[in-house]
Amino acid sequence: MATRRRKYRLAMLDDTTLREVFHFRVSTLGAISVLTLAFVLIIVSLSLLIVYTPIRNILPGYSASLRQQLIDESARIDSLQSNLLLQRQYLEIVKQVAAGDIPIDSLTNTDSLQLVERTQILEQRNSEVTETFIAQYEQKERDRLMLFDNTATQTRRHLYRPVRGTVIQSVNPNMQQFGVSVRTATNENVMATTRGTIVAAERMADNTFTVVLQNGSLTAVYRHLPKLMKTQGIQVEKGEVIGVTDGEHNLVFELWDAGQWINPEEVIVW
C-alpha cells in the first residue's frame, strides 16, 4: 500500500478583489528541508563572522588572547621607544661633534654604557638580594629540621630529619629491611642529615638515585631519590638540600655507624 504525501497549498490573495495573486504547494518533507537549510546557513554565517571579524573579541575565551596580544604590543612599543631614544641621543652627539662642541675621543658608546649599568644592577641584585634570600631560606629549613643529640651512638651528633613525611614502614631486620620508608609530598626537600661527603650517587633501574653520605663512621643512605641535586664527591653541610621528591616514590632512609645499622626512628623525630 503506497503512502500518500500530504501537501499544503499556500496562496496569496489581493485585498481588494480577493483574487489569487500566486500560490505554491509545499509538503512536510519540503518544509523540514527548508528549515534545515536555513539553520545550516545561519550556523555557517555566524562561524564566518566569528572567525573573520573582530566580533570574536567579545566572546568568552577570546578575551585572554586579546589581552596577551595587547601585552605583547605594549612591550614592543616600549622597546621601540627605547631604541628611538638611543637614536636621538646618537644624533644629538653627532650634531655636537659636527659642530665641534665635543671632541671625538671623549665620546662613550651609549650601548656599552647601558650594558655596564645593567651589569652593575645585576651584580648588585645577585650579591645582596639573592644571597639574603638564600641565607634566610636555608636558616629557616635548618631551624625547622634541626633535632637533638643522637645518644644511641658512641659519639654525640646533631642529626637533621632527612625529609618531611610519614614513616609507613619501619626497620625489619628479619626481612633485610634496615631503613625506614617515608611517604612524602611532591617537591619536598631531601636534606643532609649530617655534615659529610657524598661518597656514592648512582642511578638505579627504576630511574631513581641511591645516595650515600658519609661522616666518619656514620653513614646515611638515601634510596629511591627521584631528583638529585648534588654529585658524587661533594661535601655538604647539615641541612643542605641534596635532592627533591616527586610524591610517587617513597624515600628509604638508612643509618649505619661503624658497620652497625641504627633505627632512624629511635634517633630522629619524624
N, C-alpha and C positions, 0 to 999 in steps of 0.2 A: 504494500500500500504506500503510495507516494505521499510525501509530506508537502503540503502547500505552504509556500512562504507568504506570510501576511505582509501586505504593502499598504502604505498610507499615502493618501493623496492630499497634498498641500496646495492651496490655491490662494491667489491674491485678487481681491475684488476692488472695483472702482467705487468710491464712497457715494458718488452722485448717481450713477446709473446702475450700480450693483452688477455690472458686467465683469466677467472674469478677465483679468489682465493677462495673467500667466499662471501656470501650475506645474508642479513636478511631483513625482512619486518617489517615495523612499521606503526601504524595507528596514527591519530591525537590525539585520547584519550590516547594512549600509550605514545606519546611524552610529552603530558601535565602531565601525571602521573610521568614520569621520572624526568621532570624539577621540579615538586612539591617536590618529594622525595629528590632531590639534594638540593633544597632550605632549606628544614627542617633539613637535615643533617648538612648544613653549620651553621644554627642558633644554633643547639644543640652543635656543636663543639665550636663555639665562646663562648657560655654560659659556657661550661665546662672550657675553658681557662680562662675566667674572674673570675670564682668562685674559681678554684683550683690552679691558678698560680699567681705569682707576677705581671703579666701584668695589673691587675686591679688597681695597684697603679698609673698608668699614666693616668687613665681615670678621667674625671671631676666628682667630688663628693666623690671620694675615697681618694683624697689627704688630706682632712680635718681630716679624721680618722687616716691616717698615721701620720700626724703632731701631733695629740693628743697622739698617741702611742709613738712617739719619745719623747714628753714632759714627759710622764709618766716614760719612761725608763730612761730619764736623771735624773728625781727626785729620782728614785730608785737607780741609780748609786751614786748620791750624798749621799744618806742615807747610802749605803754600805761603801762608803769611810769614812764617819764619824764614823761608827761602827768599821771599820778597824783601824782607828787612835786611838780610845779609847782602843781597844785591844792591840795595840802596846805599848801605854803608860802603860797599866796594866802589860804587860810582862816585860817592862823595869823596872818598880817598883819592880816586883817580883825578877828580877835578882839582883837588888841592895840590896834588903832585904836579899836574899840568900847569897850574898857576904859580908853582914854585914856593908854595907856602910850607910844604912838608918835604924834608929830604927823603929820598927813596930808601936809604939804609936804615931809617928809623921806623919803617913800617913793620907791622906784625900781621901775619896771616890771621884773618878772623876765624877761619875754620879751625886752625890749630889752637887758637886761644880758647875757642869754645870747647874743644876736646880736652884741653888741660883743665878747664873749670869743671867739666863733668867728671874727669878722673879724680880730681880732688874731692868732689862731693861723694863719689862712690867710696873712695878710701876712707873718708870720714865716717860714712854710714857703716862700712864694714868693721872699722876699728872701734866704734862706740856703740851704735845701736845693736848690731848683730852680736857682738861679744857680750854685751849686757844681757840680751835676751837668752843667749846660750847659757851663761852663768846662772841666771835665775831659774831657767828650766832644769838644769842639772841639779842645782841645790834643792829644788822642790821635789824632784824624783828621789834624791838621796834621803831627804828628811822623811819622805813617805815610806821608803822601803828599808830604812836602817833598822837593824834589830840588835838585840842584846848579845852578850858574850856567849860563845859556844863552850859550855862546860863539859861536854861529852868527849872532847878530845884532850890530848895531853897538853897542848898549847892553847892558850886562850886566843880566840879570833873573833872579830866582828864580822858577821855574815849579813848579806843582804838577801831579801826574798828575791829569787830569780825572776819571778813574773807574778802579776796579779791574776788570780784564778782560783778554781776549786779543785781540790785533790779528789779525784774519782777512783783512784786505785792506789793502795798503799804498798809498802815493801812486802814482798813474799819470797823469802829465800828458798823455800821448798820448790817454788815454781821458777827459780832462777830470775826472779824479779827483784833487783837490788835498788830500784829507784821508784819514785812516785810519778804517777801520771796525772797531769794537771790540765784541766779544761779551761781554756781562756777565750776571751772575746777577740774580735778582729782588730788587728793593728795594735796589739799590746806590746810594749817594750820588754824584751828579754834582757835582763841585767846581769852583769858580772857579780857573782855572789861574794867574791873576794878579789883582792888585787893579785895579779899574776900574769902569766904568759899563755897565749893560745898556742898549745903545742900541736894541735890537730884540728883540721876543719875539712871534713870530707863530705862530698855529695853521695847520698845513698841511692838505692834503686827506686825508691818512691819519690825521688826528686826533692827530698829534704836533706838537711845537713846534720851531721854529728860533730859537735864541738867539744874539745877537751881543754879545760882551763886548769892550769897547774900553778900552785903557790907552795913551794917547798914540798912537804909530804902530803899536803892537802890537794886533792884533785876533784874538780867538778865536771860532770859530763852532762851535756845537753843533747838530747836525741829528738828527732822529728822536728827540727827547727826549720820552718818554711823559708825564711828570708834571712840571709847572713849579711851583717854589716861590717864585720871585721875579717881579716885574713890571717892565715897561719903565720906565727912568729911575732905577732904584735903584742906588746904589753898593754894591759888595760887596768884601769883603776876600779875600785869598788863602786858599784852602782852605774858603771858605764854601759851604754847600750851596745849589745853585741848582735842583736837580731830582732826580728819582728814576727809576730804570729799572724796567722791568716784565719783563725776561727774554725778551721776544718780539722787540722792535725792537733792531737793532744801532745803537749810537751812532756817528755820524760826526763826527769832530773835525778841524777845520782851524785852521791858524795862518797869519797874514798879518802882514808887517812892511813898512810903507810901500808897500803895494800889491803886494809880492812874497810868493809863497807859501813857506812853510817846511815841511819834512818833520818832523812831530811825532816820528817815531821817532828822529831824529837829536838831538833836544834833550830828550826825555823818556824815561825808562826805564819800560816798561810791566810 
